[in-house]
Amino acid sequence: MKSIGARLAINYVLASTITFAALFIIGRYFVERHAINALDLVIQTEFEEIRADAARLGPSPSEAALRQSVQAMAINSFEQFLTEIYGPDGTVIYRAPGLQGLNVTPPAGLKQFNVTLPNLGELRAGTFSLDSYTVVVATSKRDVRVVMSGYARTFYGLLVVMIAVSSVIGYWFSRMALRPLQSIQDTANRIRSDNLGERIPVSGAKDEISDLARLLNQMFDRLEASFDQIRRFTAEASHELKTPLTLVRLQAEKLIVDGELTVAQEQAVQVQIKELSHLHRIIEDLLFLSRADACAIRLDLQPQDPEALLQSFALDAHVLAEYREQHFHLYHHGKGTVPIESKWIRQVLLNLLSNALAASAPGSKVTVRSTLANQCWLVRIEDQGPGVPVEQRERIFERFVRINRPGDETSGSGLGLAICRSIVQLHGGRIFAEAGPDGRGLAMVFELPADTPAMAVAPRAVTAPHPHLDAT
């Protein structure tokens, strides 16, 4: 069982049940002993009455007189007591009719004992001396058994009630005991790279949970300091590298403009300029991610109709798809507005489209499906490439992570999807990857909150003027 709370509740119920059962066994023993002692006292009282009657007969009463006296007492006691009297020679001089001719033989050395007789059940008996006679007085233990049977029924009824009550108490106790741990878990889940300043509340109690919270807070302090150092280094290094790279590129371009280079030298300088441009883009991307992590980017969110943005995006998308000999389709349905900054969302769309085109073979299709409904703008970019394994779909949004696909000859920096995620998160949305339609290819999906509820309309293709491609 994985739940600690459930284990605590079950253990509490088991402990309560075992404790209650042990108390029942101990209580049953003492109650039964008390009831038997009460029988012994009643038997002792009955014998005292026999002895008092025998005393009225004078010293050393005859067997006949003693028998007659005991018979009279048996009539008055309504056969509650079963009496036997043995003479000095051990012969029975009187046996109560209720014994049905059976003999109650007292064990040697025992004054009180239990005996079981046919048709009479279990009896409690006592042995007494009356001058030269031996008197055995017995009575049924039926009343004791009735009491103990009622005691057992009461126990089972109380056991059911106790299990129900202890289950409720155990559940409440486990919730109360785990509440500090739940608070620690909730706070730890909220502490992310963009929210490293929050800390777990620590109570004034000097217990293990408070020590755990303090230890975790110390760990978060160290993580925050490490993240701050990394962010400062990334931002400062990116900023400091931009100036020398720009100077190197200017010097390289000046060499080409001067025209004093050989053909081989000019080609080498062109390669240098190309690589410098690529390095400059990486630095810009790192600087953007560093600023996004530090929440230093402020967006100018304006309610906009996403259909207009998609119309403009479709123009560039058709050109990119045609260049790669692929087909592009864009569908949108729903009416409403979304608070966005167009240039950033356009960059997300272009990055995701470029990845989809690069992953797909010539002649394949890339489809963008846009839906505005339930106060949410959902966009899916579907390709017909080889797809990405499930275990790697979350990692592709990490920095410098690149998935090698067959036929993909582009050498990106591995920062594009990380930038897309930062932009979408800055807009209050989320982005993820999943399998494409029918399990083919890959679908990149991002969701953004919408300002107004969308009106239900029929899906339609978003077309853009293009001389060679049909958007439908």
Secondary structure, DSSP 4 states (H G I P E B T S, - for coil): ---HHHHHHHHHHHHHHHHHHHHHHHHHHHHHHHHHHHHHHHHHHHHHHHHHHHHHT-SS--HHHHHHHHHHHHHHTTT-EEEEEE-TTS-EEEE-GGGTT---PPPTT-SEEEEEETTTEEEEEEEEEETTEEEEEEEE-HHHHHHHHHHHHHHHHHHHHHHHHHHHHHHHHHHHHHHHHHHHHHHHHH--TT-TT------S--SHHHHHHHHHHHHHHHHHHHHHHHHHHHHHHHHHHHHHHHHHHHHHHHHHHHT-S-HHHHHHHHHHHHHHHHHHHHHHHHHHHHHHHTT------EEE-HHHHHHHHHHHHHHHHHHTT-EEEEEEE-B--EEE-HHHHHHHHHHHHHHHHHHSPTT-EEEEEEEEETTEEEEEEE--S----GGGTTGGGSTT-----TT------S-HHHHHHHHHHHTT-EEEEEE-GGG-SEEEEEEEE-SSPPBP---EE-----SS----
